[in-house]
Amino acid sequence: MVNEHWGRGGYTARIHVNQALINCTLALNIRRISDDWMKVYHFHLYLLEIFVEQDRLRYHS
């Protein structure tokens, strides 16, 4: 379900997604960032912090 509106930063679309899809997407992105980090800096990335704007994230479990 998509809720479209005009916000402070212009047009935004709020998309309601499943929590499992969010977790899977984050895991894939973390793996990609870790692999890219190793290629560029030649050492492992052990910690990655993710910030989520709670007012823009709505999900159904």
MDAnalysis code that builds the backbone (N, CA, C; Angstrom):
import MDAnalysis as mda
import numpy as np

u = mda.Universe.empty(183, n_residues=61, atom_resindex=np.repeat(np.arange(61), 3), trajectory=True)
u.add_TopologyAttr("name", ["N", "CA", "C"] * 61)
u.add_TopologyAttr("resid", np.arange(1, 62))
u.add_TopologyAttr("resname", ["MET", "VAL", "ASN", "GLU", "HIS", "TRP", "GLY", "ARG", "GLY", "GLY", "TYR", "THR", "ALA", "ARG", "ILE", "HIS", "VAL", "ASN", "GLN", "ALA", "LEU", "ILE", "ASN", "CYS", "THR", "LEU", "ALA", "LEU", "ASN", "ILE", "ARG", "ARG", "ILE", "SER", "ASP", "ASP", "TRP", "MET", "LYS", "VAL", "TYR", "HIS", "PHE", "HIS", "LEU", "TYR", "LEU", "LEU", "GLU", "ILE", "PHE", "VAL", "GLU", "GLN", "ASP", "ARG", "LEU", "ARG", "TYR", "HIS", "SER"])
u.atoms.positions = np.array([
    [0.843, -1.182, 0.000],
    [0.000, 0.000, 0.000],
    [0.886, 1.242, 0.000],
    [0.565, 2.192, -0.826],
    [1.353, 3.415, -0.937],
    [0.494, 4.606, -0.534],
    [1.039, 5.441, 0.337],
    [0.365, 6.655, 0.764],
    [1.186, 7.828, 0.231],
    [0.662, 8.540, -0.760],
    [1.411, 9.620, -1.404],
    [0.961, 10.969, -0.860],
    [1.901, 11.859, -0.644],
    [1.569, 13.204, -0.165],
    [2.753, 14.142, -0.392],
    [2.497, 15.412, -0.193],
    [3.549, 16.430, -0.290],
    [3.976, 16.778, 1.121],
    [5.259, 16.566, 1.432],
    [5.790, 16.850, 2.758],
    [6.694, 18.065, 2.733],
    [7.432, 18.256, 3.823],
    [8.348, 19.400, 3.928],
    [9.424, 19.367, 2.857],
    [9.912, 18.178, 2.525],
    [10.995, 18.058, 1.557],
    [10.500, 17.864, 0.139],
    [9.224, 18.130, -0.114],
    [8.678, 17.905, -1.443],
    [7.799, 16.680, -1.446],
    [7.689, 16.055, -2.588],
    [6.838, 14.881, -2.747],
    [7.476, 13.656, -2.114],
    [6.730, 12.945, -1.300],
    [7.205, 11.698, -0.720],
    [6.131, 10.636, -0.853],
    [6.544, 9.405, -0.916],
    [5.614, 8.276, -0.947],
    [5.958, 7.371, 0.218],
    [4.985, 7.110, 1.049],
    [5.184, 6.198, 2.171],
    [4.683, 4.837, 1.744],
    [5.554, 3.859, 1.806],
    [5.219, 2.518, 1.365],
    [5.185, 1.597, 2.582],
    [4.102, 0.878, 2.733],
    [3.970, -0.061, 3.836],
    [4.495, -1.417, 3.367],
    [5.528, -1.927, 4.058],
    [6.129, -3.197, 3.667],
    [6.231, -4.125, 4.867],
    [6.469, -5.371, 4.592],
    [6.603, -6.401, 5.600],
    [7.945, -6.268, 6.323],
    [7.976, -6.546, 7.631],
    [9.202, -6.447, 8.426],
    [10.281, -7.394, 7.899],
    [9.899, -8.592, 7.460],
    [10.881, -9.544, 6.941],
    [11.558, -8.997, 5.687],
    [10.816, -8.303, 4.842],
    [11.397, -7.698, 3.644],
    [12.390, -6.604, 4.015],
    [12.067, -5.833, 5.024],
    [12.979, -4.787, 5.494],
    [14.273, -5.414, 6.001],
    [14.168, -6.448, 6.830],
    [15.354, -7.110, 7.378],
    [16.207, -7.732, 6.285],
    [15.580, -8.369, 5.311],
    [16.310, -8.987, 4.209],
    [17.052, -7.932, 3.386],
    [16.386, -6.828, 3.093],
    [16.991, -5.743, 2.322],
    [18.192, -5.156, 3.062],
    [18.049, -4.928, 4.363],
    [19.160, -4.401, 5.149],
    [20.332, -5.386, 5.169],
    [20.046, -6.670, 5.324],
    [21.107, -7.677, 5.351],
    [21.868, -7.718, 4.025],
    [21.144, -7.648, 2.920],
    [21.805, -7.655, 1.611],
    [22.671, -6.415, 1.422],
    [22.174, -5.266, 1.872],
    [22.956, -4.029, 1.749],
    [24.194, -4.057, 2.631],
    [24.067, -4.612, 3.833],
    [25.219, -4.719, 4.726],
    [26.277, -5.621, 4.109],
    [25.859, -6.726, 3.528],
    [26.809, -7.636, 2.875],
    [27.523, -6.927, 1.722],
    [26.783, -6.162, 0.943],
    [27.373, -5.455, -0.198],
    [28.362, -4.394, 0.269],
    [27.979, -3.623, 1.274],
    [28.869, -2.588, 1.802],
    [30.138, -3.220, 2.360],
    [29.996, -4.338, 3.079],
    [31.154, -5.028, 3.650],
    [32.104, -5.517, 2.554],
    [31.549, -6.107, 1.495],
    [32.381, -6.579, 0.380],
    [33.089, -5.422, -0.316],
    [32.364, -4.344, -0.554],
    [32.974, -3.170, -1.199],
    [34.068, -2.565, -0.326],
    [33.836, -2.516, 0.986],
    [34.823, -1.977, 1.925],
    [36.115, -2.793, 1.860],
    [35.967, -4.121, 1.811],
    [37.138, -5.002, 1.742],
    [37.920, -4.766, 0.455],
    [37.227, -4.581, -0.661],
    [37.901, -4.338, -1.940],
    [38.668, -3.021, -1.946],
    [38.114, -2.007, -1.337],
    [38.727, -0.678, -1.378],
    [39.813, -0.515, -0.314],
    [39.502, -0.910, 0.936],
    [40.411, -0.627, 2.053],
    [41.223, -1.838, 2.506],
    [40.946, -3.024, 1.978],
    [41.704, -4.245, 2.252],
    [41.698, -4.676, 3.713],
    [40.615, -4.392, 4.421],
    [40.400, -4.989, 5.738],
    [38.908, -5.105, 5.990],
    [38.570, -6.000, 6.903],
    [37.165, -6.325, 7.148],
    [36.438, -5.214, 7.899],
    [35.219, -5.046, 7.561],
    [34.329, -4.120, 8.254],
    [33.593, -4.930, 9.319],
    [33.796, -4.599, 10.582],
    [33.213, -5.381, 11.672],
    [31.978, -4.740, 12.277],
    [31.768, -3.477, 12.068],
    [30.636, -2.791, 12.663],
    [30.046, -1.823, 11.654],
    [28.744, -1.881, 11.501],
    [28.038, -0.954, 10.616],
    [26.780, -0.512, 11.337],
    [26.607, 0.775, 11.485],
    [25.443, 1.308, 12.181],
    [24.467, 1.866, 11.156],
    [23.198, 1.589, 11.358],
    [22.153, 2.024, 10.429],
    [21.178, 2.917, 11.177],
    [20.860, 4.054, 10.584],
    [19.891, 4.968, 11.159],
    [18.632, 4.944, 10.310],
    [17.488, 4.835, 10.949],
    [16.204, 4.803, 10.264],
    [15.360, 5.970, 10.754],
    [14.829, 6.735, 9.831],
    [13.935, 7.824, 10.189],
    [12.577, 7.222, 10.528],
    [12.293, 7.149, 11.817],
    [11.070, 6.473, 12.279],
    [9.804, 7.097, 11.725],
    [9.797, 8.409, 11.531],
    [8.581, 9.065, 11.025],
    [8.304, 8.727, 9.567],
    [9.297, 8.187, 8.842],
    [9.093, 7.810, 7.440],
    [8.901, 6.311, 7.259],
    [9.085, 5.530, 8.341],
    [9.001, 4.081, 8.252],
    [7.735, 3.586, 8.945],
    [6.898, 2.926, 8.201],
    [5.728, 2.279, 8.762],
    [5.666, 0.884, 8.168],
    [5.462, -0.097, 9.017],
    [5.429, -1.468, 8.517],
    [4.346, -2.259, 9.252],
    [3.969, -3.340, 8.637],
    [3.006, -4.261, 9.235],
    [3.700, -5.585, 9.434],
    [3.526, -6.188, 10.598],
    [4.168, -7.477, 10.847],
    [3.252, -8.613, 10.457],
])
